[in-house]
Amino acid sequence: MRRETWISFGFMAAGLFLVVAAWFGDEPFTITLATKVVILSLAGVGLNLALGHGGLVSLGHAAFFGLGGYAMGILASHAQSFEPLMIGAWALEGTKSMPLIWLVAMLVAALFALPIGVLSLRTSGVYFIMITLAFAQMIYYFAISWPAYGGEDGMSIYVRNSFPGLNTLDPIQFFILCALILAICLVLVDRLVKSRFGMALEAARQNPQRVTSLGIDTFKLQLTAFVISAAITGLAGALYADLNRFVSPSMLSWQVSGEIMIFVILGGVARFAGPLAGATVFIALEHFLGGLTEFWQIWLGLLLLVVILFARGGIIGVLAGERRHG
């Protein structure tokens, strides 16, 4: 097993140890903070597939994060009012079930990602970045002007959605649920990037002309990766909205896209546990330095600058004694 893999597992084990210690110490806030890290890491896993392995620098992933959140909020709001959600001739009952909400959130994000990807992938470089950003901003402003579901004020969900056999209002149980989802997604994405599809995607990132000459459609490769990436990010959005029991247009803002990208870059682009390491550092800085000064982002910026200039393998790469320059 590579040293990087051992470092990744050690990083995750240390996080679990801290959560267990917080549980025994009766510190629910710390567990909730760790749950936030896990959920944001999941969003980073989604972007890492597109950015790290596909070379697709997207500034529009907040759209999928927010769409997942709104999918959860809309279903939950109808469940709170005991009204089935009518979609055409179909009525969705039991809309407080987390597995159903996750499925809907992933489908909504993927369905929006498909046309966005089709149009965006006809460009490259800065044009791709700006088109993904433009689509995200369009969805953001639509949410602001959507009074049926809170508009600019957002929408509160008074009771957390349910999962069979668990009390999701218990911080430790909700953390375990989110951590299991993150672990499953990490393993699935890792298997995907090591498959023939993943190797072709990596090759297309490095040399698209050579891959095309071999008869492989790079457009379909990148579009598939983009849609899968969006679905994972949409799942994270649904979990994040459930954690806060609130959804608002702020989840769709370009700042969120930037933060998700920071998680990936800080932790290590294309690294197995890079998003988790990056999200942990980001939330730690926000929590500890945010209480001291409202300008804590200055220190984040300095750290990001150091990583980009001297440690492009990210935190995981540094701990593993490597530097990644891909």
Secondary structure by P-SEA (a helix, b strand, c coil): ccaaaaaaaaaaaaaaaaaaaaaaaccaaaaaaaaaaaaaaaaaaaaaaaccccccccccaaaaaaaaaaaaaaaaaaaaaccccccccccccccccaaaaaaaaaaaaaaaaaaaaaaaacccaaaaaaaaaaaaaaaaaaaaacccccccccccccccccccccccccaaaaaaaaaaaaaaaaaaaaaaaacaaaaaaaaaaccaaaaaaacccaaaaaaaaaaaaaaaaaaaaaaaaaaacccccccccaaaaaaaaaaaaaacccccaaaaaaaaaaaaaaaccccccccaaaaaaaaaaaaaccccccaaaaaacccccc
